[in-house]
Every structure is written in structure tokens, then in C-alpha cells.
Amino acid sequence: MYITGKTNLSNTSVGQNVILTATATGGSGSYTYKFVVYNVNTNVWFTLKDYSSSSSYTTKLSSVGTKQFVVSVKDSTGKIV
């Protein structure tokens, strides 16, 4: 299974919307998506949206600092990438 992801912005300001999207291919059946953010400055992970069928998620940044957005994808057999 392969995943590609993107966001609508590379540099953002507090309060600005960030749209995350992911596409999965090569797995079995349907996919579910989990969106997570990692705050590099505080070393904290936070789940934005747990596994669901939606391959996109919109969030607003609530604090300054460097963030990394991660998406995990699960196919119908339970395989996670």
C-alpha cells in the first residue's frame, strides 16, 4: 500500500486553516485515515482525527512553532501504513 499526502500551505499563521489530504493505493478494499500532528517544539503528539473514511481533514493552528502532520492509513484487512 502506498500513501501520498499534501497540505494547502507550507507556512501558516496561528488561526489559519490547514487542509490535509491523503491518497492511498495498493491495499485491499476500502481505506480509513487517521490524522495526527507532532509539535516539534514541545515534543508532543496529538490525534486530530481518529480513523474514519474521510481522506481529508481541516484544522486551525492554535499555537506558534514547528508542526509535522502525519496520516496513517488502514485498509480493510487492518494493514496500517
FIKOLZA-1660 file (N, C-alpha, C; in steps of 0.1 Angstrom, whole numbers, plus 5000, padded with zeros to 4 digits):
% residues 81
   i   px   py   pz ch aa at
   1 5009 4988 5000  A  M  N
   1 5000 5000 5000  A  M CA
   1 5009 5012 5000  A  M  C
   2 5005 5022 4993  A  Y  N
   2 5012 5035 4992  A  Y CA
   2 5004 5047 4996  A  Y  C
   3 5010 5056 5002  A  I  N
   3 5002 5068 5006  A  I CA
   3 5009 5081 5001  A  I  C
   4 5001 5090 4996  A  T  N
   4 5006 5103 4993  A  T CA
   4 4998 5113 5000  A  T  C
   5 5005 5124 5005  A  G  N
   5 4998 5134 5013  A  G CA
   5 5002 5147 5009  A  G  C
   6 4993 5157 5012  A  K  N
   6 4997 5171 5009  A  K CA
   6 4989 5180 5019  A  K  C
   7 4993 5192 5019  A  T  N
   7 4986 5203 5027  A  T CA
   7 4985 5215 5017  A  T  C
   8 4976 5224 5021  A  N  N
   8 4974 5235 5012  A  N CA
   8 4984 5246 5015  A  N  C
   9 4992 5245 5025  A  L  N
   9 5002 5256 5029  A  L CA
   9 5015 5250 5034  A  L  C
  10 5026 5257 5032  A  S  N
  10 5038 5253 5038  A  S CA
  10 5042 5262 5050  A  S  C
  11 5038 5274 5050  A  N  N
  11 5040 5284 5061  A  N CA
  11 5026 5289 5065  A  N  C
  12 5023 5289 5078  A  T  N
  12 5010 5293 5082  A  T CA
  12 5011 5302 5095  A  T  C
  13 5000 5309 5098  A  S  N
  13 4999 5317 5110  A  S CA
  13 4989 5311 5119  A  S  C
  14 4990 5314 5132  A  V  N
  14 4981 5310 5142  A  V CA
  14 4967 5314 5138  A  V  C
  15 4957 5305 5138  A  G  N
  15 4943 5308 5134  A  G CA
  15 4940 5305 5120  A  G  C
  16 4950 5302 5112  A  Q  N
  16 4949 5299 5098  A  Q CA
  16 4945 5285 5095  A  Q  C
  17 4936 5282 5086  A  N  N
  17 4932 5269 5083  A  N CA
  17 4943 5261 5076  A  N  C
  18 4944 5249 5079  A  V  N
  18 4954 5240 5072  A  V CA
  18 4945 5228 5068  A  V  C
  19 4945 5225 5055  A  I  N
  19 4938 5214 5049  A  I CA
  19 4948 5203 5046  A  I  C
  20 4945 5191 5052  A  L  N
  20 4954 5179 5050  A  L CA
  20 4946 5169 5041  A  L  C
  21 4952 5164 5031  A  T  N
  21 4946 5154 5023  A  T CA
  21 4956 5142 5021  A  T  C
  22 4950 5130 5019  A  A  N
  22 4958 5118 5017  A  A CA
  22 4952 5110 5007  A  A  C
  23 4960 5102 4999  A  T  N
  23 4955 5093 4989  A  T CA
  23 4963 5080 4992  A  T  C
  24 4955 5069 4993  A  A  N
  24 4962 5055 4994  A  A CA
  24 4958 5047 4982  A  A  C
  25 4968 5039 4978  A  T  N
  25 4966 5029 4967  A  T CA
  25 4973 5016 4971  A  T  C
  26 4969 5006 4964  A  G  N
  26 4976 4993 4965  A  G CA
  26 4972 4984 4977  A  G  C
  27 4963 4988 4986  A  G  N
  27 4959 4980 4997  A  G CA
  27 4947 4972 4992  A  G  C
  28 4940 4966 5002  A  S  N
  28 4928 4958 5000  A  S CA
  28 4916 4965 5004  A  S  C
  29 4906 4966 4995  A  G  N
  29 4893 4971 4999  A  G CA
  29 4893 4986 5002  A  G  C
  30 4885 4990 5011  A  S  N
  30 4884 5005 5014  A  S CA
  30 4895 5009 5025  A  S  C
  31 4896 5022 5026  A  Y  N
  31 4907 5027 5035  A  Y CA
  31 4900 5036 5046  A  Y  C
  32 4907 5036 5057  A  T  N
  32 4903 5046 5068  A  T CA
  32 4916 5054 5071  A  T  C
  33 4914 5067 5075  A  Y  N
  33 4925 5076 5076  A  Y CA
  33 4926 5082 5090  A  Y  C
  34 4938 5083 5096  A  K  N
  34 4940 5089 5109  A  K CA
  34 4949 5101 5108  A  K  C
  35 4946 5113 5113  A  F  N
  35 4954 5124 5111  A  F CA
  35 4960 5128 5125  A  F  C
  36 4973 5130 5125  A  V  N
  36 4980 5133 5138  A  V CA
  36 4989 5145 5135  A  V  C
  37 4991 5153 5146  A  V  N
  37 5001 5164 5145  A  V CA
  37 5012 5162 5156  A  V  C
  38 5024 5165 5152  A  Y  N
  38 5035 5164 5162  A  Y CA
  38 5041 5179 5163  A  Y  C
  39 5041 5184 5176  A  N  N
  39 5047 5197 5178  A  N CA
  39 5061 5195 5182  A  N  C
  40 5070 5199 5172  A  V  N
  40 5084 5197 5174  A  V CA
  40 5090 5204 5186  A  V  C
  41 5084 5216 5189  A  N  N
  41 5089 5224 5200  A  N CA
  41 5086 5218 5213  A  N  C
  42 5075 5212 5215  A  T  N
  42 5071 5206 5228  A  T CA
  42 5073 5191 5229  A  T  C
  43 5076 5185 5217  A  N  N
  43 5078 5170 5217  A  N CA
  43 5065 5163 5220  A  N  C
  44 5053 5168 5216  A  V  N
  44 5040 5163 5219  A  V CA
  44 5033 5159 5206  A  V  C
  45 5027 5146 5206  A  W  N
  45 5019 5141 5196  A  W CA
  45 5004 5143 5200  A  W  C
  46 4995 5147 5190  A  F  N
  46 4981 5148 5193  A  F CA
  46 4973 5143 5181  A  F  C
  47 4963 5135 5184  A  T  N
  47 4955 5129 5173  A  T CA
  47 4944 5140 5170  A  T  C
  48 4944 5144 5157  A  L  N
  48 4934 5154 5152  A  L CA
  48 4921 5147 5149  A  L  C
  49 4922 5136 5142  A  K  N
  49 4910 5128 5139  A  K CA
  49 4914 5113 5138  A  K  C
  50 4907 5105 5146  A  D  N
  50 4909 5091 5146  A  D CA
  50 4904 5085 5133  A  D  C
  51 4907 5072 5131  A  Y  N
  51 4904 5065 5118  A  Y CA
  51 4889 5067 5114  A  Y  C
  52 4888 5072 5102  A  S  N
  52 4875 5074 5095  A  S CA
  52 4877 5072 5080  A  S  C
  53 4866 5072 5073  A  S  N
  53 4866 5070 5059  A  S CA
  53 4870 5083 5051  A  S  C
  54 4870 5095 5058  A  S  N
  54 4874 5107 5052  A  S CA
  54 4889 5108 5050  A  S  C
  55 4893 5111 5038  A  S  N
  55 4907 5112 5034  A  S CA
  55 4912 5127 5035  A  S  C
  56 4904 5136 5041  A  S  N
  56 4909 5149 5043  A  S CA
  56 4905 5154 5057  A  S  C
  57 4912 5164 5062  A  Y  N
  57 4909 5170 5075  A  Y CA
  57 4913 5185 5075  A  Y  C
  58 4905 5193 5080  A  T  N
  58 4908 5207 5081  A  T CA
  58 4910 5211 5096  A  T  C
  59 4921 5218 5099  A  T  N
  59 4923 5222 5113  A  T CA
  59 4928 5236 5113  A  T  C
  60 4928 5243 5124  A  K  N
  60 4933 5256 5126  A  K CA
  60 4945 5255 5135  A  K  C
  61 4956 5262 5132  A  L  N
  61 4967 5262 5141  A  L CA
  61 4964 5271 5153  A  L  C
  62 4966 5265 5165  A  S  N
  62 4963 5272 5177  A  S CA
  62 4975 5278 5185  A  S  C
  63 4987 5274 5180  A  S  N
  63 4999 5279 5186  A  S CA
  63 5011 5281 5176  A  S  C
  64 5021 5289 5179  A  V  N
  64 5032 5290 5171  A  V CA
  64 5042 5278 5172  A  V  C
  65 5051 5277 5163  A  G  N
  65 5061 5266 5164  A  G CA
  65 5060 5257 5152  A  G  C
  66 5070 5248 5152  A  T  N
  66 5071 5238 5141  A  T CA
  66 5062 5226 5143  A  T  C
  67 5054 5223 5134  A  K  N
  67 5045 5212 5134  A  K CA
  67 5047 5202 5123  A  K  C
  68 5046 5189 5125  A  Q  N
  68 5046 5179 5115  A  Q CA
  68 5033 5172 5115  A  Q  C
  69 5027 5171 5103  A  F  N
  69 5014 5164 5102  A  F CA
  69 5017 5150 5096  A  F  C
  70 5010 5140 5102  A  V  N
  70 5012 5126 5099  A  V CA
  70 4998 5120 5096  A  V  C
  71 4997 5112 5086  A  V  N
  71 4985 5105 5083  A  V CA
  71 4988 5090 5083  A  V  C
  72 4980 5082 5090  A  S  N
  72 4981 5067 5089  A  S CA
  72 4969 5062 5082  A  S  C
  73 4971 5052 5074  A  V  N
  73 4960 5047 5066  A  V CA
  73 4959 5032 5069  A  V  C
  74 4947 5028 5071  A  K  N
  74 4944 5013 5073  A  K CA
  74 4935 5008 5062  A  K  C
  75 4939 4997 5056  A  D  N
  75 4930 4991 5046  A  D CA
  75 4920 4981 5053  A  D  C
  76 4911 4975 5045  A  S  N
  76 4901 4967 5050  A  S CA
  76 4906 4954 5057  A  S  C
  77 4918 4950 5055  A  T  N
  77 4924 4939 5062  A  T CA
  77 4930 4943 5075  A  T  C
  78 4931 4956 5078  A  G  N
  78 4937 4961 5091  A  G CA
  78 4952 4965 5089  A  G  C
  79 4957 4963 5077  A  K  N
  79 4971 4967 5075  A  K CA
  79 4972 4982 5076  A  K  C
  80 4982 4987 5084  A  I  N
  80 4984 5001 5086  A  I CA
  80 4997 5006 5080  A  I  C
  81 4996 5017 5073  A  V  N
  81 5008 5023 5067  A  V CA
  81 5009 5037 5071  A  V  C
% end
